[in-house]
Amino acid sequence: MKNRKKPKWQKNGRTMPFIVGLFAISAGIRAAIGADAALAVDATQEMMQPVAELETCGPNDTPASLLAALQAREERVAARELQLEDRTQALRVVEAEISEKIEALAQAEASLTAVLAIADTAAENDLSRLTAVYENMKPQDAAALFEQMAPAFSAGFMGRMAPEAAALIMTNLAPETAHLISVVLAGRNASVPVE
């Protein structure tokens, strides 16, 4: 048995999920406008009914009865067209609402991004200001504060300071505290992959 080449649509395996996605979108739209399959079946039957009535007309029927049947059919077709126009209008309304909601979400996202950027900038400014305060303190006073901080917290400030100011504070720390801060500083970037 020869190996036959599969058509391209079978190779990539994306066709079935794409079709399922289209069905899901179709179902969502139908649910959004309140339509169901029964409407489609009723509409088909309704459109076929006048044709059946005309087919039952025989050669003995009068032109008046044929005319009455055609007028009745025309009235049903006109009513069906009105129903279709109503459904089309409902779809337009739903489409407009969806567009408005998407636009509102985009605006909310932009606003949130701006607020987060302001918050990040404010936090960075606060840290920079506090680091400058510690750098400008007397080394022994800053060391007394750093002794009270958790090593990871104080190491964050030490890493931001000018090396000379950090060195003066480190010389005034207890050896155990200075060691812990040094370990945290040395290990901060240990998990960064080396190229």
C-alpha positions, 0 to 999 in steps of 0.5 A, spaced: 500 500 500 502 506 497 503 512 502 498 517 499 500 525 500 495 528 505 492 534 502 494 541 505 488 542 509 489 535 513 496 536 514 496 542 519 490 540 523 487 547 523 481 546 519 476 542 524 478 547 530 476 553 525 470 550 523 468 549 530 470 556 531 465 558 526 459 554 528 460 557 535 460 564 533 454 563 529 451 560 535 453 566 539 450 571 534 443 567 534 443 567 542 444 574 542 438 576 537 434 570 540 433 567 534 433 559 533 433 553 528 425 553 529 424 560 526 428 558 520 424 551 519 418 555 519 420 560 514 422 555 509 415 552 510 412 558 510 415 560 503 413 553 500 406 553 502 404 558 497 408 554 491 404 548 494 397 552 493 399 554 486 401 547 484 394 545 487 390 550 482 388 546 476 386 548 469 379 548 472 380 554 476 378 561 475 383 567 474 380 570 480 382 564 484 389 564 481 389 572 482 387 571 489 392 565 491 398 570 488 395 576 492 395 571 498 402 569 497 405 576 495 402 578 502 406 572 506 412 574 502 411 582 504 410 580 511 416 575 511 420 581 508 418 585 514 420 580 519 427 579 515 428 587 516 426 587 523 431 581 524 437 585 520 435 591 524 436 587 531 443 584 528 445 592 527 443 594 534 447 588 537 453 589 532 453 597 534 452 595 542 458 590 541 462 595 538 460 600 543 462 595 548 469 594 545 470 601 544 469 602 552 473 596 554 479 599 549 478 606 553 478 603 560 484 599 558 488 605 556 486 609 562 488 603 566 495 603 563 496 610 564 494 609 571 499 604 572 504 608 569 503 613 574 503 609 580 510 606 577 513 612 576 510 615 583 513 608 586 520 609 583 520 616 585 519 615 592 524 609 592 529 614 589 528 619 594 528 615 600 535 612 597 537 619 597 535 620 604 539 614 606 545 616 602 545 623 605 544 620 613 550 619 617 553 612 616 552 610 623 545 613 623 543 609 617 546 603 619 542 603 625 536 603 621 538 598 616 540 593 622 532 594 624 530 592 616 529 585 613 536 583 609 532 583 603 529 590 604 535 593 606 539 590 600 534 593 595 536 600 598 544 598 598 543 596 591 540 603 589 546 607 593 552 610 590 558 605 592 561 609 597 555 611 601 553 604 601 560 602 603 560 607 609 553 604 611 556 597 611 562 598 615 557 601 621 553 594 621 554 588 625 558 583 621 552 578 621 547 584 618 552 586 613 553 579 611 546 577 610 545 584 606 551 582 601 548 575 600 542 578 598 545 583 593 550 577 590 544 573 589 539 578 586 541 576 579 543 569 580 537 566 576 538 570 570 540 566 564 547 567 562 548 567 554 
